[in-house]
Amino acid sequence: MTPSPRSTASALQVDLRRTSVATVLAAIAAAVANALVYAVGDAFGAFPSDVIVTAGMPMTLAPIVSLSVLATLTAGAVFALLGRVATRPVRAFLIVSGVVLVVMAVPPFLIADAPALMIVALQVTHLVTAGIAVYALTRYGMRNDAVRNGVRR
């Protein structure tokens, strides 16, 4: 029996408690994963100390980790908000996430004298953060019945 649109819609509700837990866990995972990206990139010289990024300082581990956490927490808030206002919250979140990811691809290219490896490493951190946040929130931020039924809209 095919579920009615009404029962499908009720199965697609975002669970605020699950979203909160998923957001925190995703923030931790993104911070750790991007710390590894930074460590590998730094070992290959992707983050030279003579390239000034913000506030007159070179790119270090601290902004990589803090911005990963901030981006993931923001993603969780957007997901929760879309869960309240959108009829298809996962689809809406995927669209918003895609747009934000495209927009965030621009800033690394605006860093004066940034080597290509630095730009690539920063783009990888964006992809890692987005991938972890989108996966965690769309997989674990939904009500139990949506997860159990494999519903993804």
C-alpha positions as CSV (number, residue, x, y, z in Angstrom):
1,M,0.0,0.0,0.0
2,T,1.4,3.4,-1.0
3,P,1.4,6.0,1.8
4,S,-0.9,8.9,1.3
5,P,0.7,12.3,0.8
6,R,-0.6,13.3,4.2
7,S,1.0,10.4,6.0
8,T,4.3,10.9,4.0
9,A,4.3,14.6,5.0
10,S,3.9,13.7,8.7
11,A,6.7,11.1,8.3
12,L,9.0,13.9,7.1
13,Q,9.1,16.0,10.2
14,V,12.3,17.2,11.5
15,D,12.9,16.2,15.1
16,L,14.4,19.1,17.0
17,R,16.1,16.9,19.6
18,R,17.6,14.6,17.0
19,T,18.7,17.5,14.9
20,S,20.4,19.1,17.9
21,V,22.3,15.9,18.7
22,A,23.2,15.4,15.0
23,T,24.4,19.0,14.7
24,V,26.7,18.7,17.7
25,L,28.1,15.3,16.5
26,A,28.5,16.7,13.0
27,A,30.3,19.8,14.3
28,I,32.8,17.6,16.2
29,A,33.3,15.3,13.2
30,A,33.8,18.3,10.8
31,A,36.3,19.8,13.2
32,V,38.3,16.6,13.5
33,A,38.1,15.8,9.8
34,N,39.2,19.4,8.8
35,A,42.0,19.3,11.4
36,L,43.3,16.3,9.5
37,V,42.9,18.1,6.2
38,Y,44.8,21.0,7.7
39,A,47.6,18.7,9.0
40,V,48.0,17.0,5.7
41,G,47.9,20.3,3.8
42,D,50.3,21.9,6.1
43,A,52.7,19.0,5.8
44,F,52.7,19.6,2.0
45,G,53.1,23.4,2.4
46,A,49.6,24.4,1.6
47,F,49.4,27.0,4.4
48,P,52.5,29.2,4.1
49,S,53.0,31.7,6.9
50,D,53.7,34.5,4.5
51,V,50.2,34.4,3.1
52,I,47.9,36.6,5.2
53,V,44.3,35.5,5.3
54,T,42.4,37.5,7.9
55,A,43.2,40.0,10.6
56,G,46.8,40.2,9.4
57,M,47.5,36.6,10.3
58,P,48.2,33.5,8.2
59,M,45.8,30.5,8.0
60,T,46.2,28.3,11.1
61,L,44.4,25.3,12.6
62,A,42.3,27.5,14.9
63,P,40.2,29.2,12.1
64,I,39.9,26.0,10.2
65,V,38.4,24.2,13.3
66,S,36.3,27.2,14.5
67,L,34.8,27.9,11.1
68,S,34.0,24.2,10.6
69,V,32.1,24.2,13.9
70,L,30.4,27.5,13.1
71,A,29.3,26.3,9.7
72,T,28.0,23.1,11.0
73,L,26.0,24.8,13.8
74,T,24.6,27.2,11.3
75,A,23.6,24.3,9.0
76,G,21.8,22.6,12.0
77,A,19.9,25.8,12.7
78,V,18.9,26.2,9.0
79,F,17.8,22.5,9.0
80,A,15.7,23.0,12.1
81,L,14.2,26.2,10.7
82,L,13.3,24.5,7.4
83,G,11.8,21.6,9.3
84,R,9.3,24.2,10.7
85,V,8.5,26.1,7.6
86,A,9.1,23.8,4.6
87,T,6.8,21.1,3.4
88,R,9.8,19.1,2.1
89,P,12.5,20.1,4.5
90,V,15.3,17.7,3.3
91,R,14.9,18.8,-0.3
92,A,14.9,22.5,0.8
93,F,18.0,21.9,2.9
94,L,19.8,20.2,0.1
95,I,19.1,23.2,-2.2
96,V,20.2,25.7,0.4
97,S,23.3,23.7,1.2
98,G,24.2,23.4,-2.5
99,V,23.8,27.2,-3.0
100,V,25.9,27.9,0.1
101,L,28.6,25.5,-1.0
102,V,28.8,27.2,-4.4
103,V,29.0,30.6,-2.8
104,M,31.7,29.4,-0.3
105,A,33.8,28.2,-3.2
106,V,34.7,31.9,-4.0
107,P,36.5,33.2,-0.9
108,P,39.6,31.0,-1.2
109,F,40.2,32.5,-4.7
110,L,40.2,36.0,-3.2
111,I,43.1,35.4,-0.9
112,A,46.0,37.4,-2.2
113,D,49.1,35.4,-3.2
114,A,47.5,32.1,-2.1
115,P,49.2,29.1,-3.6
116,A,47.1,26.7,-5.6
117,L,47.5,24.0,-3.0
118,M,46.1,26.3,-0.3
119,I,43.0,27.0,-2.4
120,V,42.6,23.3,-3.0
121,A,43.0,22.5,0.7
122,L,40.4,25.2,1.7
123,Q,38.0,23.9,-0.9
124,V,38.4,20.4,0.5
125,T,37.6,21.7,4.0
126,H,34.4,23.2,2.6
127,L,33.4,19.9,0.9
128,V,34.2,18.0,4.1
129,T,32.1,20.3,6.3
130,A,29.2,20.3,3.9
131,G,29.3,16.5,3.4
132,I,29.4,15.8,7.1
133,A,26.7,18.3,8.0
134,V,24.3,17.3,5.2
135,Y,24.7,13.6,5.8
136,A,24.3,13.9,9.6
137,L,21.3,16.2,9.5
138,T,19.4,14.5,6.7
139,R,20.1,11.0,8.1
140,Y,19.7,11.6,11.8
141,G,17.7,14.8,12.2
142,M,14.4,13.3,11.1
143,R,11.7,11.7,13.2
144,N,12.2,8.0,13.8
145,D,9.5,6.9,11.4
146,A,11.1,8.8,8.5
147,V,14.5,7.3,9.2
148,R,13.0,3.8,9.7
149,N,11.1,4.0,6.4
150,G,14.1,5.4,4.5
151,V,12.1,8.4,3.5
152,R,14.2,11.2,2.0
153,R,12.6,14.2,0.5
